[in-house]
């Protein structure tokens, strides 16, 4: 497994998500088939919403793989999809899927449907060939078996209504005992998020609606009373329904409060009996159902797998590189079944996807660790600029999102992401169509003592996206010592939780609260090894030297051996590096000698370096420990350990797998083919079977036994609590031992030594063997030269990239160097710098895997040796001129189809038409605007967009002025030498997934100057953005004569004055009557193109997007009161920010200085 083992006695059942859905295909160009992977897929709403967004777009096929750790979640999802395929109405589907209590007719429908599905799912072949198998598929037979067991329970439905009511009350009680701060009241933060961008503050109807739902289990009037099997059957003494289960916060609820035109899509019906938020949610669900039922079955495939997201991702890595459908990876904790894919689907080329266009982690980064997710899922991305890996977080562990982002990968984000072969595109663009205003406001108005939960998503792409051919690959060359130092720093941060000095005060009065705020560890040495494996696939270095430097630093560090606890993970690291094929220490191989006289594995003819130890923990020992309330409430982390002969401390092994069951042996212990399997106990915690725990150890550590060293005790082995903040300051201060069970390796009843894990036929390699790309991987167009990119690290951070261009194989290049022809650098794109000989005699572009700054670059010219080097620092997202217009970058993909890199596609005709606006300038930009600071072309462009949308809505640019007449016609005027770009805004539409609005507009290049002049400096920015705005909403296809298909074409085609900036394919293609209100002639309409113009927001993890707290919290330390107990004091110079003390004001002065303008000057 790829996470530390945290067995939870109480497990929440989360049938419904609280986040509004997203369009899963939003990053893909229209008309391009998409393979999508959902990790922790949750409920069906994003899938349903995606089919709704596909309406009227160019046809394509979507193949969506849904992975979830909970079989009951997949069981209810698949049952709903089968009902929809059978033609069940949206209202009945709503009742079945969202209501805890349903009508008798709906209950009968569920039971009958479940019985039918049980009959169709005897085995995976039967299901695949059955009525639903062409659309709904299972990745493996074990997943189908587990889901089928849930369907059987639906069909029998033995649980009474009284028993279900007790289960619900049990869940309410557990929500307090498990430290779950979510209660059964209205979650203000969730509803502020769901109603964005309306930011509706008065939500009495939400309170009333949820009060009715909490009391009756539905929104029906009169209320239905029959227990819904989809909710009641998964519950048990160890499984409770999540206290925040809420059917409507997962919809886009702005339509309930915004004023929509009568013909607007998704306009809620007026139903006096139901609250308007319920009507809004139902209106959306009806349209989604219609879209799902209307999509042709051959255009949609949904695949399901019950598995931990990390195990499933690594399993996909294995089969994508090995060709085998068996992986030797456990599917999840408490499950001894391996991830073995269906050979009929995954054993055939191109039948089921193993590489994906979109991977969405469903906000699992908080629980699994963003670094773990990137390591597991990034290798599954297709080599395309459109391929995107989305990670989401809720938990705020730092003061700002920028600090949170910097801590996300446990190291400098640009450095770690480059080593992993990834790039967070929005870090460099600092531009997004997604508004963070609602999210920040939700956090700001949240009540109670909990930390704010800010939902943020990061889109990661392969760093080859920045290359001229995004499907190409390269490796980053790094000096071994520098790489080892950077990896060591990553190591220390990953395992900072093992540092005793960082633990909270054990004598604290609020010990439980401290344990609650310290999350479970998400890394073990196997996670670290998998990270190095990913780094190795993307970098080039002297690996022998790298390992020497890395181990030297680890052996000198505090994580090698902890004298306080006597715990070491040295052998665990050796084992994990060996298992993953990275490095095998000499120690592992030394003194491993067969000795038949000692018995057991010592008698094997060929003893491997690593073996699996399985320990059977008697159920009474488990019950004795977990009978106490604390380990049930605050789940401890368990790990295996050895105390070898002659050692005073233990060697711990955190990659430990557990399940309840009985061990079955096969073969003789004295032969290599000796193996075990575990017959799982379906009752789990409530059963009588022992806990079976397995982990890999060095063989050498087990060979010193009582027969060979009679004067010493036998090696001890067992299971204990990992030394975390929770165990150290919780379980050690209550009468509980931190050792769950211990015995000796010679205990044949409870200890089994095998070559592989239980039920496995091989070692659990983390992903397939990644083969590093050849070093000389890029050859600039127009010259026969080779380029190598080297990373230069300072203080463990990549500060600059060196592009080494070797002209030794280019006769022209060698001659020009020898003739001492002048050389200059020219930045052709944020990630590309051209080496220009003379006046363009030879141009050699050097592409970097990240944006760089030519203005600060240095050049080395070796005319005799025949090479040129460019040492370019990484670009600064806030200050680098190279990124000024890098707001909505796009590239041309396969068949020259444009690909937007950071703005999602929208289906304009499906969006509601409404009246709402939002603020898009960051706090820094607003300060500069107000204080007459330097204004960039980027800021001008953003204000142009904002003013245009505000005027279209009739909102005055100055809030003190009365509302103005609404206008629809605008122009971007560039200079007296070029005609303006004319814009006609047909409608302002609600773009709820982005929490903002979008202008549904038409644009064309006018033939005469008839509109108000705009700043000329905006021209290139506007021409770069408009082709992307056209692509994101296009309903047409690019024809064979498309200008983008011409040789050397780019998007935009040009930003120069008088030249065409977008292709002609979309001209004149509008819905009927679209341009009736435009002040254009018919001839002009033929040349217009439909666009989706979005406001451009700053990215919250690049800079603060709001200053909502500027007068409520100290600008430096965020304190809400003065240090002396008094109030906060304003900055005496600008009066825009406040401080809790003079000390904080002094510490913040260096950063605040650039935005601090004298108050008197600003007033003037």
N, C-alpha and C positions, 0 to 999 in steps of 0.2 A: 504494500500500500504506500501511498505517497503523502500521507499525513500522519502525525502522531496519533496513537490510538486513544480516543476519548469515548469509552462506552457510556452511553447515557441511559440511566435507569428510566427516566421519564423522557418521552419523545413526543414533540408536538406534531400533529397532523395538520398540514397547511394546504387545504384544498383550493383556496382562492388567494390570489396575489393582491397586493394593495397598490401596485403601481399601474398607471394607465398604460395601455399597450403601445407598442412601437411597430412600425412597418419594417419587417425583417428583410425585405428586399430593397430598402431605401438607398443602399449604397451601390446597387447594381444598375447599370444602364438599362433602360427599358428595352424589352425584346430579347435580352440576353438570358439564357437559362441560368438558374441559380441553384447551387447545392448549399444548404444551410444547416448548421449544427447548433442546437440549443442545449447548453449545459445547465442542468437544473431547470428544465423547461417550465415547471409550474402549470398554471391553468391554460386554457385554450385561447385566451383573448388576443394575444399577439398574432397567433396563427390566423384566427378569424379576421382580425383587422387587416392583416396582410392580403388576404384574398379580396377584401373590400377595396384596398388600394390598387389592385390589379385591374379593376374594371376599366374597360375602354383603352387600356394600354396595349401596345403591340404584344401579341401572344408569345408566351414562353412557358417553360415547364419549371416548377419549383419542387425540389426534392428536399424535404425537411426532416432531419434526424433529431428526435427528441429524447434526451437522456434525463432521467430523474432518479434520485436515490430511493424514492418512495413508490412502491408498486401500486398503492391505492390511488395515488394521483394519476398515474397513467391509466389505471383501470377505468376511472370515471371519465377521463378525457376520451378514451377510445369508445366507450359506450355512447357518449354524446355524439361523436362523429358518426357512429353507425346509425343512430336515430336520424341524424340530418341526411345521411345518404338515403335512408328509407323515406324521406320526405316529411318527417314530423315538423309541425309548425314551430315558428320561433317562440310563441307564447308557451307552448308545452315544453319546449327545450329549456326555456328560461326557468320554468317551475322545477324541472328535474335537476338542473345543474346548479342553481343558485339558492334554492330554498331548503332549509333544514327540515321543515315539515311541509308535506305536499298533500294533494288530494288523493282520495282512494284510487281514482282512475289513473293518476300519474304513478302511484306506487305499483299498481298492477302492470303498467307499461314497463316500468323498470325491471320488475321481476321477469316478465315475459321476454324482454329483450336480453336480459342477462342469461336466461336459460338457453335462448337461441345461440348466444355467443359461446356458451360452454359447449354446446353440441358441435359448433364449428371449429373448436380449438383443441381437438384431441392431440394434435401434434402440429409442428410448424408448417409442414407440407400441406396438411389439410387446411389450415388457416389460409395459407398463401393462395391456394387454388379455390378458396371459397368466395362467397358473395362480396366480401369486403376486402379481400386480399390484394386487389389491384391498386387500391389507394392506401389502405392501412396495413402496414407491414411491421414485423418484429425482427430486430437485429439478431436475436439468438433465441434458442429454444427455452433457456432458463427464464428469460424475461417473460415469454408467453406463459410459461407454467405459473409463475408468480402472479401475473395479472389474472390468469384464469381462476386461481384460487379465490381472488377477491370477487370475481364475477359469480362464482359458486355461492359465496356468502350473500351477494345481492339476491340471487335466485331463491335461496332458502329463507333469508331474512327472518331469523329466529328471534331477533332482539325486539322486545316490546317497547311501546311508547313510554311506559314508566321507566324502563331500564335506560332508554335514551335520555330522558330528563335527568336521571341520576348521573349519567355520563357528562352531560353539559354542566351540571353543578360541580362535578368533580373537576372539570376543566377550569371553572372559575376559581376553585380553591387552589388548584395547582399553579395558576398564573401568579399567585403570590408566593407560594413555596419555592417555585423555580426561579425566583427573582426576575420574572418576566414583567417588565414595567408597563407593558401594554395592558390596559384593562378593557372592560366591556363598555366603555363610554366612547364618545366621538373622538377620533384621532384628528385633532385640529391640523397638524402638520400634513397628514395625508390628504385631507380635503382641500387645504389651501393649494397643494400641489395639483390635485385632480381638477380643480376649477380654474387653474391658470389658463389664459392670462387675465381672466376677469378680476382676480384677487378679491373675490367676493368675501366680505367680512361678516355679513349677517346670514347665517346658515341655520336658521331655526328649523327649516323644513328638513335639513339633514339630521338634526337632533331628533326630530319627531319620527322620521323614517327609521332611523337606527333603533330608537327606543321600541318601536313596533316590531322590528326584526329581532331584537334581543328577547323580547317577551314571547313572541309567537313563532319565530323561526321563518317568517315569510313576510311579504308585503301585501298579501291577499286580504280582501275584505268581503265577507267575513274570513277570518284566518282559517287555514287548513290545519289539520291536527295529526296527520299520519307521518310517522318518522320516515325520513328519506334514507333508504339504504346506502346511497352514495356518501352520506355523512355518518350514519350511525354504525355501519358494519366495521369500518376500520378501527374503531375505538376499542381500547382494552385497558386493563389496570396500568399498563405502561405507556399507552398512547392516548393522548388527550387532544381534543380539537384546539387549535391555536386560538388564544383569547381575542386576537385581533381580526378573526375571520369576519369579512365584511364584503358583501356582494357588489357594492356600488362605487367604492373608492377606486376600483380598478377600471373605471371608464373615464372618458374625457367629459367632464361635467360642466365645462364652460357654457355649453349650449343651453343649460338650464337657467342661466342668468343673463346671457347676452341677448341683445335684441336682434333677432334674425328676420330677414325678409320672408314673406309668406311662402315663396318658392324655394327657400334655402334647403339644401340637403341636411339631413339629420335634425330637422326642426322638430322638437318634441310635440307630441299631441297634447291637447288640453284635456286632462282627466281630473275632475274635481275630487275624486276619491283618493288618488295617489299623489304623493309629494312630487314636485317638479323634477327633483334629482332622479327619482325612480323612472319617471316618464322619459327623461333624457337618456338614461342608461338603456331602457328598453328600446327606444327608437334606434339607438346605435346597434344594439344586438339584433334587431330585426333586419337591418340592412346588411349586417355581417353574415347572418344566416342565409339571406337571399344570395349574397355574393358567393358563399361557400357552395351552396346548392347549385348555383349557376355555372361554376367553373367545370369544364370538362374533365372527366376523371383521368384522362391520359396526360393532363397538364399539372397534376398534383400528386405527389407521393409523400406520405407521412410514415416515418419509421420510428419505432419505440424501443428503448433499452432501459432496463432497470440496472443502474450502476452508479457508483460514485463518479463524479465528473472527471476527476483526475485519472482514475484508473481507466475509464472509458477512452479518454483522449490518448493516453499512452498505449492502450490496446490498439487503437486505430493507427497510431504510429507504426506499431509492429507489423500489422497486416499490410500496410501500405508499402512497406519496404521489403518484407520477407515473403509475401505471397501466401503465407499460411493463415488459416482462419483460427488457429489456436494461439493463445497468448501467454498462458501460465501466470496470469494476473487475477487475483481475487476481485470480484465485482464490487464488493464493499465490505466494511466491517460487519461482523455477525452473519457472514454469508461465505460458505466454503465453496461455492460454485465459481469456476473460472469464467472469464470473458471469452467465450468461444462463439465466434460469429457463424451465422447460417451459411454453410458452404454454397448453397444454391444461389445466394445473393452476393456474397463477398468472395466466393471462390472463382467467380466469373468476371472477366475484365469489363469495367465500365457499367456493370449492372447496378451495384450500390456504391455510392460515393464514399471514398476514404479521404479525399481532400475536398476543401470547401471554399466557397466564395465569401461566406459570412459565418462567423462564429460568435455567438452571444453567450456570455457567461451568466446571464440572468441575475446579475448583482451578487454573485457568489464570492467576489474578491474579499469581502470582509471575513468570510468564514474559511476560505481555502487559501487566501493569500494571493495577491495579484501576481507576484513573481512565480508562484507555483502554476498559476493558470497560463501565464505566457509561455513558460517552459513546456507545459504539456500540450497546449493548443496551437502555438505558433507554427510548429512543423506541419500542421494540417492545413495551412492556408495554401491555396493555389498560387502559383507564381504570376500574379496579375495585379495591376495597379488598383483594380476595383476590390480586391480581396481585403476583408476587414475583420479584425478581431476586436470585439467590444467588451470592455470590462466595466463593471459598475460597483459603486460603493455607497454605503449609507453612514457608517460610523465615522464620527469626527474624533480623532485622537490628537489633533493639533489645533492651533488657534485659527488658522485660515486654511482654505482649500489649497492655496499655493504651498504652504508647509506640508499639508497632507499629501499632495502630489509628490513633493520632493522626498517624502518618506515611503512612498508607495512600493518602490522596488528595493528598499533598504540600501540605497546608494544613490549617487548622482544619476538622475533619470536619463539624461542624454548619454552618459557613459554606459550604464547598464543596458539600456535599450540598444545601443550600437553593438555591444558585445553579443547581444541576443539576436541581432539581425533584424531589429524592429525599429520603427519610428512612430512616435505619437504626433501625427500630422498637425493637429491643432496647437501643439506647443509652438510650432514654427509659424503658423498662419496667424495665431492670436485673433482669429475671426471665426464666428460660428453663427448659424441661423437660429440656434437654440437660445432662448432667453433664460437667464438664471434668476431673474427678478423674483418670480414666484417662489422658487426654491429658497432663496435667501430670506424672503419675507416670511415664509412658513417657519423657518428656523428661528427667526427673530421674535415672532409672536408666540412661539411655543411656550407653554407654561409648565411648571414643575421643575424638579431638580435634575432631570436627565440631561445628558449631553445632547446637543442638537444633532439631528439626523439630516444631513444634507445629501441629497441624491445627486451624484455626479457620474458621468460616463466618459470614458476615454476610448477613442478609436485608434487602434494600432494597425499599422501596415508594415509589410516587408520593406526594409530600407532600400531595396532595389527599385522601389517606386520612384526614387529620385534619379534613376539612371535613364538614359535615352530610350532603352528598351526595358520596360518594367518587368518583363519576364526573364531577364538575365539575372545572373547572380555573381557575387564577388565575395571575397573574404577580406577581412581587415587584418593587416599585419600589425603585430604588437610585440614589443620587446619582452622577452620572457620574465625578466625581473619586475618590470612595470605591470605586466598582466598578473603575475602572482600577487603583487601587492594589492592591486585592485580587487582581485578575487578574495584575498584574505580579509580585506575590509568588509566585503560582502558577507563573508563567513562570520565575522564578529558581530555584525548587525543582525544576521539571521538568528544567531543563538545568544543574543544579548539577554534573553530571559533566563539564561543559566548563570548569570552573574549575580551572586548573592548580594553584593553591595547595592544593586539597583532595586532590591526587593523593598516593599513597603514596611512600615514600622509594625513589628509583630504585636506590640502592645496597644495598637490603635483601638479606640472604642468602636469605630465603625469598620470592623474587620470584614464583615460580610460585604459591605459596599465596596471596599477595596478589592476584594476578590472578584466581585461582579464587574468592575471596570477593567480588570486585567483579563484580556481574552485568552483563550486557549492557545498553546503554541501551534504553529502551522508548519513548522519545519522539523525534519530530522536529518541525519546524515545522508540518507537516501535522497532527500529533496536537494541537498547541496550537490550531491554527485550528479543528479539529473540536470542541475543548472550548469555545471561545468561541461557536461556532455553537449548541451545546447551551445554554449560558448565555443567549444572546440569545433563545432560544425560551421561556425561563422568567422573564425579567426585563424590566423597563421602565426606560429611562433616556434621556437625551439622547445618542444614539449618536455624533453628530458630535463633541460635547465629549469623550465617552469615548475615541474614537480619538486625539484630540489629546493628551490626558493620557497615554494608554498609550504612544504612540510617543515622547513626550518622555522618559518614564522609561526605555524600552528603549534609546533613543539615548544616554542618559547612563550606562547600565549596562555592566558588563564583558562582557555577552554580545553586544554589538553588533559588536565587532571585537577580536580577541585579538592583541595586539601580539607576544606570544611566538611564536605559530605563524603569524601572518599570515593567519589564517582568519576569514572572516566568513560569517554566515548571513543577512545583511540582505536580500539579494535572494530567498533561499529563503522567508523569511517573507512578503515582498511577493507572491511567486508563489502561495503556499498560501492566503493570505487572498483573493486574486483568484479562484483556482480554485473556492473554496467559496462565492463570492458574498457575501463579508462586507465587503470593503473593497478598493478599487482606488486605489493611490497615483497621484498625478499623474505621478510619475517613470516609471511603467510606460507611460503613454500619450504622453509627450512624445517628439518627434523620431523617430517611427516613420514612415519615408517609403519608399514603393516606389522601387527603383532597379534597373530591368531590366539596366542595364549591369554590375551586380555579380554577376548570376546567382544561381542557387539561390532560396531563399525571398525574397530581396530583390526578386525580380521579381514576386512575388504582387501581385495587384491590391488585396487587402485583407489587410494583415498584422495578425494579432491581437496583443494585448499579451503573450501567453505562447505559446511553441511547445515542442514536445518534441524533445529532442536524443537520438539513439541512437548509442552508441559501440560499435563492434565490437572487442573485445579479443582479439587472436590467441591461440590455444590455447597456443602455446609460452610466451607471457608468463604465462599462468595457471599452466602447469605449473612454470615456473621459480620462481614464488613459492610455490606449494603443495607443491613437492617437499620443502621443509624441514618438519621435524616440528612446529615450533611453530605455524604457521598451521593445520595440520591438527588439532592438539590444542586450541588456544585460538582458536576461530573469531573472526577480526577482523570489524569492522563496515566495510562498504564504502559509499562515497558518490560521487556525481559532483561534478565541479568545473569551473570556468571560471577562467582567468587572462586577463582582458580586456587589450586594448592599453592601455599606460600605467599598469597596476596592478602594484604590487609584491607584493601578496598575492592569494590566491584567494578566489573566492566559491564556497561549497560548497552542495550540494543533497542533503540526506540522504534524501529520498523517491525512492530509486533502485530500479528493478526490473531483475532479471537473469534470464537463462536461457541454456542452451547451445543453439545452433542456427544456422541459416543465414538471412540476411536476403533476403527477396524483395520487390522494389519494384514499384509500380504507378503509372503516370503519369509526368509530367515533373516534375523538381525545380523547374521555374520556374512551376508552377501550384499553386493552393491544394489541389487534390484529390490531390496527390502523397501517397502513403501507403506503408507497409511492413508486411509480416507476417513472422513468424519461424517457420520450420519447425524444430520442436524436435528435438533429438537425444535419442532414448530412452536412450542410454548415459550421458548426463550427464557426470560427471567422468571416466568411463572412455572417453568418445568422443573424436573428433577435431575436433568443431565448436568454433568460437570462443565466447566469452562475450559475449552481447549485453546491454548495459546502457542503460536509458532513464530520462530524468528531464526535468522541465519547467524552462525558464529564461525570463527576460525576453527578448523579441525584440530589444529595444534593445541588449542586451549583445552581440549577435552581428553587428550591422550595421557595425561598424568593422573592415573587412577590408583585405587587402593592396592591393586596387584603389583604395580610398579614402584610405588612409593608408600610402603606400609607404615612409615613413621609419620605420615601426614594424612590429614583428613581428605576425603573425597571432594572433588570439585562440586560446589553448590550451584544450583540453578533454580530460577523461580521467576515470579512476576511481582512487581512492586509499583508503587506510585512514582511517576517521574517527579523529580524535584523542580516543581514550578512554584510560582507565587501562591497558587491555590493550595497545593499540598503542604508547602512549608509553613504557611501562616494560617492554615485552616486545620488540616488533619493532624499536624504535629502538636496542636494546642488543644486537642480534644482527645479523649481516651481511645484512640484508634492507632493501630500500627500502620506504618507506610509500606510494609511488606505484606502483600496479599497472600502469598504462598511461597514456600521454599522447600526444596528437597535436594537430593544428590543425583548426579548423572547416572549412577548405577541403579537407581530406582526403576526397575523394569515395568512396574505397574503404572507409573505416572510420567515417565520420561521416554521419549522415542527419538532416535537419531536416524535421519534419513538423508538421502542425497538431495532431494527436492522437497518442497512444501507439500502438505496434505493434498492428495488428489491431483498433483501436478506432475507433468512429464519433463519439465525443464526449469531452468532458473528464470526468475521474474525480471528480465531485462527491461529497463525503462525506455521504451521506444526502440525502433529498429536501429541498426548500426548506421549512424549518420556519416556520410562520406564527405569530408571537407572539399569545397570547390577548389579548382586549380587556382594557384596564386595569380598568375598573369591572366586575369579574366576579362579585362576590358581593353578594347582596341578602339581608339577614337576614329570616327568616320573621317575619311579623307586623308588618312596617313597610316602607313604600315608601322605603327609604334605600339609598344606595350606599356600599360600603366599599372602601377601598384600603389594602393592607398595604405598609408601607415598612420596609426593613431599615436599621437604624442600625449602622454599623461603627465600631469603635474598634480601633486597632492591627491593621487588616486582618482583623478578626474581627467577625462579626455578634454583637453583645452584646444587642441588644433589637430588638423588632418594634413598629412603630407602626401601630395600627389607626385609620384616619381614617374616621369615619362622618359622612356628609353628610346632614343632615336638611332641606336646602332644598326637596326635593321631597315632604316629608312634612308635611302641614298640622298633624297632631297633634304631631309632634316639634317643629316650629317654635314652636307655641303653648306647649308645656311648657317649652321653653328660655326663651322670652320671659317666661313667668310665674315664672321662676326656681325652678321645682320642683326639689327636691333630687334629686341623682343619686348613686347608689352603684354600686360594681362587685361582681359576684358571679361566682365561677369555677364554671361549670357542668360543665366537663370540663378535662383538662389543657391542651387547645389552644383552649379557648373561654372568653371572658369576657363576661358579660352586662352591658349598660348598663341599669340599672334606674331608671326615673323614679318618684319618690315611693314609694308602697307597692305598686308593680307596675302602675301605670297604663299604662305602656308599657315593654316589655322588648325590647331589641335585642341579640341575640347577635352577638359579633364572633369569627369563627373565624380562627385563625392556622395557618400551615403547619408549625408546630412547637409542642411544649409550651412554655408560658410560665408565669411565676410572678406571680399576681395580688398576692401579699403584698408584692412589691417594685415593683409597677406604679405609675405616675403617670398622672394624668388631666388633660387640658386641656379646658376647657369654653368654647367661643366662642358665647355666647348670641346675640349680635347677628349674627354671620356664619352661625350655624346649623350648627355641627358640634361633634363631640366626638372627642377623640383619646385613645387608651389607649397609653401607652408601657410595654410589658411586657418585662422581661428574659427571655432564654431560661431555661428551668427547668434546675436542677442535678439530674442523675439521683440523686445521693446525699442531697441535703438539702432539696429542694423538697417542701413539704407537698402540693402539687398532684399529685405522683407517688406518694404513699404507697400508694394502692390501685390504682395503674396498673400491675398486674402482668400480667394476662391480658386486655387490652382486646379488645372485639369490637364489631362494627357490623352493621347489617342491610343486606344487599345486594339484588340484583334479586329481586323477588317476596318480599321480606322474609325471605330465607334468611339466618340468622346466619353471620357471617364472623369467625373468630378471626384476630387480627392477628399473633400471635407464638408460637402453640403448634401443632405439627403434629397432624394427625388420626392416629388409630391404629385398627387393626382388632384389637380385643381377642381375638376368638376365634382369631386366627392367631398370637398371641404365646405363647411357652412359659410354663408355670407353674413357678416356682422359688422359691428361698430366698436372697435377697441384698438388701443395702441399701447406701446411699452417704451421703456427707456433703454437705449442701446449703448450709450457712451459709458466707458469705465469711469471709476472714481478719478483716476489720474487725468483722463481726457476732459472730464467735466471741469476739473480745477483749472486746466489750461485754457479752456474755452471761456470760463468766467473771468479769469485773471489776465486775459489777453496774452496768453503764453504762445509759444511757437505752434503753428497749425500745420499739420502734415496733409498730404494728398489723401491719405487714408481717412483722417478725421473729416475732411471736406466731403468725401464720398459718403461716409456714414451719415453726416448731417443732411446731405442732399436726399438720401433715401428716406430719412426720418421726416424731413419737411414735406417731401412729396406725398407720403402716406398720410401725414397729419392734415395736409390741405385737402386731400381726397376725402378725408373724413369730415372736414369742416372744423377741425380743431385748430385754434389759433397757435402760432408759434410762441407767443407770449401768453402764459396762463392768466395774466391779469386782464387781457383783452377779451371782448365778447366773442362768441363763436362766429365764424366767418362763413360766407357762402362756399359750397362744395364745388371744387373744380376737378376735372378729369384729364386735362391735357397739359403736358409738361414737356420740357426739353433739356437735354444736357448740351450746352453750348460750349464749344472748345476754343475757337479762335475765329478771326475774320476770314481765315482761309479755308474753313471747312464747314459744311452744313451741319446743323445740330442733330443729335439723336432724339427723335420725338417719341414720347411715351404717352399712351392712352391707358388709363386705369379703368378697367371694366368693373372691377369689384374688389373690395377688401374682404379677404376670407380668413376665417379662424384656422390657424394651424396648431391645433391643440397638442400634438405630439412634441412640437418645438416650443410650446408655451408662449406663442406669440401670434403675429398675423403675417399674412403674405398678400402682396398686391398681385391680383390676376390682371395682367396688362399685355398690351401689344406695343412693339417698338419698331421703328424704321428710321433710316437715314433720310432726313428731309432734303428737299432740293432747293430751299431758300430759307433765309433766316427770318423766322417770324415769332420766335419765342424768346423769353427772357434769358439773358446771358448767365451762364454758370462759369465757375473758375476753370481756366484752361489747364491747370495742373491736374485736374481730375480725369482728363481724357483717357490716358492709358489705363487707369484704374477702372473706369467705366467700361471700356472696351474689353478688358480682361474678364469682368464679372458678367456682362450681359450674355455671352455665349453659354456660360454655365447656367444662368437663370433660364435660358431657353431649353437647355438639355434636361434640366431637372423636372420639367413638366411636359415634355414632348409626348404626343400621342401618335406621331408619325414615324416613319422609318427613313433612314438615310439612303438615298438612291445611289445608283452606280456612278452618277456624275457629280457626286458630292465633292465640294472643294476640299474637305478634310482628307479625301482619298488621293489627292495629288501628291507627287513626290515631295518630301521635305515639308509637308504641311504641318501646322501646329494649331493648337486651340489656345487663344484666339488666333485667327489667321494672321492678323497684324494689329498693332496698336498705333501705327503711324497715321498721321493726318492724311485724310483722303483715301485711305485704303480700307477694303472690306475686312470686317472683324469676325463675322460668323458666316456659316455656310448658308446656302439659299434653300435648303430642303424644306424648311418650315414656313416659307413665305406664303401668306394667304390662307393658311390652314387653321380655320377658326370654327367654333360651333355657329350654327345659324343664328343671325341677329346679334352676334357678339359685338360688332363695330358700329351698331346703329347709332350709338351716342357719340362717336368720335367726330371731331371737327375736321375730318379728312375727306378728300374726294375718293371716288371708287378706285381710281388708278393708284393712289397711295396705299389703299388697303391691300392691294395685291402684293405689295412689297413688305408688308408688316409681318412680324413673327410674334407668336405668343410667348410670354415669359412669366416666370414666377419670381417676383422681386421680393426679397426678404430683407428685413433689417439686419444689420451686421453687428453682432455683439462681441465684446471682448471675451476671452476664455478665462473662466474663474481661476484655473490653476496656473495661469500666466501672470495675471494681476487681479487685484480686487475689482469686482464689477459693480459693487454698490458701497456707498458710504453711509448706510442706514444706521450704523452704530457710532458714527463719528462724535455725536454729542451725548451718548449714553454709556460709552465705555472708553477707558484709557486707550489712546491711539497706539500705545506701545505694549502694555501688558494686558489690556482688555479688562482691567478691574472696573467694577461698577461704582466703587466708592473711593474716596481719597484715602491715602495711606494713614492719615491721622484720624480717620473716621468721618471726616467731613465730606463735602461735595467735590466734584471734579472741576479743575480749572482750565480755562481756555488758553490756547496758544496766544500770547499777547500780540503777536505780529499779524496773523491772518484771521484769528478767531473762528477758524473752520474746524478745528479738532480740539479735543480736551485731554487732559492728563491727570493722573491720580497724585502725582508728586513732581517736584522739580527734578528729581533724579531721573524719572522716566522721560521727562521732556528733554533733558540733556542727552540721554542715550538714543533717543529717536531723532535727534536733530539732523544727523547726517543724511538719513533717508527722507525726512520730512522737508528738508531744505529746498529740494527741487520743485516742490509744489506749494511752498509757503510764500505767498505774495502779501505785501502789506495791505492791511484792511482798508486803509484810506485810499490807496491807489486803486484797489478793486472797486471801491464805491464810485470813484471818479470815472 
